């Protein structure tokens, strides 16, 4: 029998000693995970949300900031252009923005697979290091005779995108696997909601640097005439805006590199029961990781090797699992919903210039007023729709449920996009109505599928494939974003452009987006409701539940599955001590 360990008090309970007398590794696993699932919400949960959320803050900042920076690049590097001097060419603008999405697809799939193969802890922090390095590299880039500024920025933004992509599956599943069942949705939603704060901060930093260089910017009346000190100021501005994105990442890096491995991964993939017990204890106590006795750890690993029921991860097991319709449809549902969402989510950005014109923040009589209005206009749009939507989701996702919020969001977005599309020409004469519809779209994106498509894939898959499956789902979304930027972007100018309507085909694009939202509504039927259910129940490992799958639980061919007394919704193992909750 394993010996007891010292330590533990009223604040930091010694969970290890609760289960040290239990030799069955499956029972130790069940009881240890139940303690995590039913733990009262505490500072260790807040810490997990903040550490993961800062990564999403950085991701959103870097992605949103480039929308503000490309206009500055035009002033600095295209001020002598024969056509539209001071304005970046459209193909260069698109290439710089799409580069991030291309890298993100690679990072989501690559880091997702690696986190399942080698562990969450070993990969967490590496993606942030990549983001920090590439962010600083962008801010220090300069063209040369052999390399244009566009080529340099595309390279560094692809690399940065790989790091941003890695943050999606890692932050989602680490938060999910450490979260208490009761508030898991709110914790994951709060991590994702940091995107809104990142967008807000990017616009705020743009506003601050614009104010800081006001005197120099007033020298240029337009992008074409912004030369000398004005151009020098703009060159400094875009570098400061991009470079600031590395600051929050540097703050969070230490905490990411020192988190413990998630006990679920250590149990199910590493199959180290003793280490998982100690890591669960360390997490609750706020320590970096557990420190089990080496001899005890080796003995328990050897004993667990032949008795731990959860199947080992392998390519064959992966295919067997997802070839079953009841599991495969969930992956199709999460990936399909995210794809349809991101086509319209990124496509809605095509309206930004029109909306800024509607609220009087698109132009100015000097470069100072132009950049100032752009920053303030984007602050208004982010605060009006995006940020409220994120936090309403956080407040309601564990009461209303993920699936109802996603249904409601896709339904409202279908109606809103259809309204914009079919009434577009009349809305151009009533810009207040167009602004209201735009803000509602932003709200229901974030109080809707933009949040739930991130949350659900982090919950509904088995631990051994959770990161890979989340990465595949997220990558599907970014493929949709690339389609929106490269196909629908150029399509909006198809037809005869006029001063009043420079995007004559935009109404048809909005109608197409309505169809995409309707398709997302259909794929929502394929995903499960995950509210107040443990990750093991959602993975099909708990006998007697609707999702139970003997093969996933490792019970096939083993006779009758164990019946666990005291397990209730929300992962609560009932009343009594850990020793009383045993298989019967």
Buried (B, 14 or more C-beta within 10 A) or exposed (E): EBEEBEEBEEEBBBBBBBBBEBBBBBBBBBBBBBBBBBBEEEEBBEBBBBBBBBBBBBBBBBBBBBBBBBBBBBBBBBBEBEEEBBBBBEEBBBBBBBBBBBBBBBBBBBBBBBBBBEBBBEBBBBBBBBBBBBBBBBBEBEBEEEEEBBBBBBBBBBBBBBBBBBBBBBBBBBBBBBBBBBBBBBBBBBBBBBBBBBBBBBBBBBBBBBEBBBEBBBBBBBBBBBBEBBBBBBBBBBBBBBBBBBBBBBEBBEBBBBBBBBBBBBBBBBBBBBBBBBBBBBBBBEBBBBBBBEEBBEEBBEBBEEEBBBBEBEEEBBEBBBEEEEBEBBBBBBBBBBBBBBBBBBBBBBBBBBBBBBBEBBEBEBBBBBBBBBBBBBBBBBBBBBBBBBBBBBBBBBEBBBBBBBBBBBBBBBBBBBBBBBBBEEBBEEBEBBBBBBBBBBBBBBBBBBBBBBBBBBBBBBBBBBBBBBBBBBBBBBBBBBBBBBEBBEBBBEEEEEEEBEBBBBBBBBBBBBBBBBBBBEBBEBBBBBBBBBBBBBBBBBBEBEBBBBBBBBBEEEEEBBEBEBBEEBBBBEEEEBEEBBEE
